[in-house]
């Protein structure tokens, strides 16, 4: 048998693991980190069988999903000795190379790639020529090791003891500073003599390079005027790179970062920190774990905008035009933005206000923020706070943590690239807290104009100025926002839209938008005004227009189908056609009773989705004076009902009943829609009216709605949400509203068109309410 022949074996369906920038020789033991899904699947398959895996190196390490042509044909069959899952999700494995192998067939499976391979086992037989080559190679390696000072004495001794020629070449190759392509060349040489020759030549060349390095060192030392260690190392690196023609190393990267630091116009203290960290980065070896951490930190510092500003467009008329173009109604918000612009025009600088748009879903809070950014000609960035329960989401993580990064405020500023964007904090009322900290507490500094000019992020650590940012927060329910946070914001309440506003929004915004999204031309679909009104009245009941937009989308889809099937070329939607498209009416417009009823009063309620009306029913039955409350009422509303009953009991003489009447009758108070939670004190006068009606048998006027808190002495106290409650009363078809006298100031907030159609009665005593609400008076 000849010394260079090998025993060939074929192995089929061996799991394949592509390697990037790495090569494993037979008899070599190495740690490898594996992160790609297909690679992990191949490993798991190998571990379930014989722990053998075929390692093939990629020709281009940048390829994420390599195929057959991206891999070298010759690789190594290895044994997986150990597998460990790291915290970041990757696997760290310990492999031992066993034998060279050539890929003869490539198979792309569903989960992982496998290959049919030919095994090439090195022959251990030696002749005189191989013995001579082995001695020469060993001698050259020993000289190289002593010159380089990078290879230990133990390694040199262990190489001397190797008797097998193939193993000798593999062990020496693994210790040489060869590029991946050169190592692959060694792996691909099956002939042992040729492999020994190749390594002898390479070692000879390496010795010449090292002699040249010594010569360069001598030149550098002679050229240096100073002897500091740091200066010497830099000059040495430059000289080596000049000799090798390599100008893209770490030095170039450091130089680039230094220029970016100077160009960033940071505050002087931050600039000094950045330069200090860059000096540390330059001194650290590239393989050091801390090197990557410092580089990321410096990259973040130079990526955040420090002085890049956009010029505000201070044209009041243009801003008003943009706001009116995109949104119908919302006069208060528009007025506040125009006031801000006016002050900016008079002053060169003004801290960005913190505005909180509060209102029910679907009224256009988020889209309004985009329009504000456009009207100011500022950049816009949005951050959703819904479900955020970790303080680090806002402030970032400290750099001591693996994978640390800045919080979402700093990330948003980097993304937008200017120091004065419009920053939308969406759904600020949806933040919650747990063991990881309270994000709402972290927001206190962000939203305080006195503090946010020195905002501190845990990752950046240097103060960052947020005072030029125009923060706009949105919320549905102000009651869930912590008091200190709410105190820092200027709350602008947005009530629901009126019927007329909804009609305008549908005509000017929703129908054109949905027609465009559904590929319909103006000539193909026409929606009559009567159909739009029916859509609003009978198919939606909401403060905003989100549900209305969905109904418009449904109409567009139905119309698209009619046109595509060729049934009609043009669709005109009338009230009758609307019923055919959307089905029967879902809601009854006007919830007011059709006739005056005894013991049934109409109250006005305020919910997170706007205003609503609710019926309060009272029934009297002979009994023992028991009070029963039903309808999923909250504690405050239950107490309000008990207060109302106590007040009514004080009116026995006016009611014309005996003193023992209440001990002989049971009272049942029910609020329909029992599945819906209800709470608050504003139903007090409504409950009083319903109880008195049930006792006196006097019916309550059906067109009257009422709201107000009642005390034990019959005083009527003011309540909130007058505008929303009035809108709901108008929707329900009521014509008279009884309000506490102290709420007279809130009537001006109600749209004029609604005020004209409603009659407001202001009361300070519950007896006034009874006089107005009961048919025939009290």
PyMOL commands that set and color helices and strands:
alter all, ss='L'
color gray80, all
select helices_A, chain A and resi 37-48+68-70+128-148+153-160+165-175+180-187+192-223+229-244+250-263+268-283+289-303+316-326+331-346+365-376+391-395+408-416+428-430+439-446+452-454+478-480+483-487+499-517+529-538+546-564+575-582+635-649+652-655+659-663+684-696+722-731+741-749+752-755+766-773
alter helices_A, ss='H'
color red, helices_A
select strands_A, chain A and resi 7-19+29-34+52-57+74-85+91-108+113-121+354-359+380-384+422-426+433-434+437-438+455-456+463-464+470-475+490-494+525-527+571-573+600-607+610-622+627-630+665-671+704-706+709-710+716-717+736-740+759-763
alter strands_A, ss='S'
color yellow, strands_A
deselect
rebuild
show_as cartoon
